[in-house]
Each structure stands twice: as structure tokens, then as C-alpha cells.
């Protein structure tokens, strides 16, 4: 994972009116919190946050958040994006929560599943149905995969793959309550 850095300015936590004035001035209010540390209120540039979100890791990116106060003192935390609030119509970012992580502690993140290849059953007239878009993965922050790739080439008509049949990347573990369906080959109608 590349070491990205997001710069911000420490602010006093305030009410709705203060946050609204920050947005009008072109800044986004953020809150950075984590286990065993004090919460930190700051402002960031929305374009910088969009740059961080547009990486291949998407919202699962681990990056450095550097906040400075009026005196120039820096606070540096290794964080992930916990929550992003957007304006419903324009999808403009209104607020973000950043979660300070411990690099030695496992975290749980949602990782997209991508089906790869052309199934044998599709060549026989069947149709590939994707039933799951993502899966929750538990791993160390440095081991977060960008996606889970599953090769559907050996699947024949009426065959299905559950999440237990999908190989897990090294250093990761799938977290699921029920063994849900990932993909199946639906036979053609006769």
C-alpha cells in the first residue's frame, strides 16, 4: 500500500452553523478518533479527500493524516476512512470520520469480489449469476486486498460456489455468519 498523506488543520469542534461556514469556505469538517486516543476535530480540502478515495483500495485505504494547529504543531495519525457523509443529490462530500488504527491489530473491512474467466457452463448456453458483491475480511492493515478474485472457468451448468469455496488471500480471513452464495451457473430454458 502506498503511503498517502492527507493534510488538515485542527479546529475547535462546533455546531452546525460553524460546519456550514467551513463548507462554504471550501473546507470539509472531519473528526479523527480511535481506541485509546482523544478525538481530534479538523478541516481538510475536499479535493485531497477525493484523491485519497480514488485509489484502487477505495475506502479501505490506510493513509497518514497530518493535522496542524495555529502554532504549527503537527499531529500525525495512521488512519482509515470510517464514514463519509455526502449531499444526497450532488454527492458532494459534507463530512468524514477518520479512524486511527493500530498497525499490529486486525481490522475488518468490506472487500469487493470479482469473478474472472468464462465458465464452461456459459459455453453450454448457461448464464453466470453473481450473487455477492463483497465479503467482510479480517486482516492486518498492511494485508488489506484491493479485491478478491475468483476464477469461474471450471463451473458447469447448475454448479454454485459458496463463500467457503473461495480461496482467501494470505494473511486474511473471511468473516461471515452463513455460507452465502457467491456465483452460480443457471441452465438455459428449454
Residue pairs with C-beta under 8 A, 6 or more apart in sequence:
1 57
1 61
1 62
1 141
1 142
1 144
2 55
3 63
3 64
4 52
4 55
4 61
4 63
4 64
5 63
5 64
5 65
5 66
6 44
6 48
6 49
6 52
6 63
6 64
6 65
6 66
7 44
7 45
7 48
7 66
7 67
7 68
8 30
8 42
8 43
8 44
8 65
8 66
8 67
8 68
9 27
9 42
9 43
9 44
9 67
9 68
9 69
10 40
10 41
10 42
10 67
10 68
10 69
10 70
10 75
11 22
11 29
11 41
11 42
11 43
12 41
13 31
13 39
13 41
14 41
19 29
19 95
22 28
22 29
22 43
23 29
23 94
26 45
26 46
27 43
27 44
27 45
27 46
28 43
28 44
28 45
28 46
28 49
28 93
28 94
28 95
28 96
29 41
29 42
29 43
29 95
30 41
30 42
30 43
30 44
30 95
30 96
30 97
30 98
31 39
31 40
31 41
31 42
31 95
31 96
31 97
31 98
32 39
32 40
32 42
32 65
32 67
32 77
32 79
32 97
32 98
32 99
32 100
33 39
33 40
33 97
33 98
33 99
33 100
34 77
34 79
34 99
34 100
34 101
34 102
35 100
35 102
37 77
37 100
40 67
40 75
40 77
42 65
42 67
44 96
46 92
46 93
49 84
49 93
49 96
50 93
52 61
52 63
52 81
53 59
53 61
53 81
53 84
55 61
56 146
57 144
57 146
59 80
59 81
59 84
60 80
60 109
60 110
60 111
60 144
60 146
61 80
61 81
62 78
62 79
62 80
62 101
62 141
62 142
62 144
63 78
63 79
63 80
64 76
64 77
64 78
64 79
65 76
65 77
65 78
65 79
65 98
65 100
66 74
66 75
66 76
67 74
67 75
68 74
68 75
69 75
77 98
77 100
78 100
78 101
78 103
78 141
79 98
79 99
79 100
79 101
80 98
80 99
80 101
80 107
80 109
80 141
81 96
81 97
81 98
81 99
82 97
82 98
82 99
83 96
83 97
84 93
84 95
84 96
84 97
85 93
85 94
85 95
85 96
86 92
86 93
86 94
87 93
87 94
101 107
101 141
103 140
103 141
103 142
104 140
105 140
106 138
106 139
106 140
107 138
107 139
107 140
107 141
107 144
108 136
108 137
108 138
108 175
109 136
109 137
109 139
109 144
110 134
110 135
110 136
110 137
111 134
111 135
111 136
111 137
111 144
111 145
111 146
111 147
111 148
112 133
112 134
112 147
112 148
113 130
113 132
113 133
113 134
113 135
113 147
113 148
113 150
113 166
113 182
114 147
114 148
114 149
114 150
115 128
115 130
115 150
115 152
115 182
115 183
116 149
116 150
116 151
116 152
117 151
117 152
117 153
118 152
118 153
119 126
119 128
119 152
119 153
119 154
119 155
119 156
119 185
120 153
120 154
120 155
120 156
121 128
121 155
121 156
121 157
121 158
121 159
121 185
121 187
122 128
122 185
124 156
124 157
125 187
125 188
126 157
126 185
126 186
126 187
126 188
127 185
127 186
127 188
128 152
128 155
128 183
128 184
128 185
128 186
129 183
129 184
129 185
129 186
130 182
130 183
131 180
131 181
131 182
131 183
131 184
132 163
132 180
132 181
132 182
132 183
135 148
135 163
135 166
135 174
135 175
135 176
136 174
136 175
136 176
137 144
137 145
137 148
137 168
137 169
137 172
137 173
137 174
137 175
138 172
138 173
138 174
138 175
139 145
139 171
139 172
139 173
140 171
143 169
143 170
143 171
143 172
145 169
145 172
148 166
148 168
148 169
150 161
150 166
150 167
150 182
150 183
152 161
152 183
155 161
155 183
155 184
155 185
156 185
157 185
157 187
158 184
158 185
158 187
159 184
159 185
160 181
160 183
160 184
160 185
161 181
161 182
161 183
161 184
162 179
162 180
162 181
162 182
163 174
163 176
163 179
163 180
163 181
163 182
164 179
165 182
166 174
166 182
168 174
